[in-house]
């Protein structure tokens, strides 16, 4: 499976209206700490929708559109 990068055209698995281009990728750390003391991280992508709106979405919810 290919990695999603800035500039890729993507679509969401569960939301048919969420389709567009990745503009930026962010890493956030969970506020919950595990027993070992390591915070879990989550990758988020800023997606510019075809309507022009910007949305921040979890990377795990996105997949590549075929060119």
Protein Blocks (a to p, Z undefined) as FASTA:
>chain_A
ZZddehiacddfklmklgcddfbdcddddfbdcfkopacdddddddddfkopacdddfkl
pccddZZ
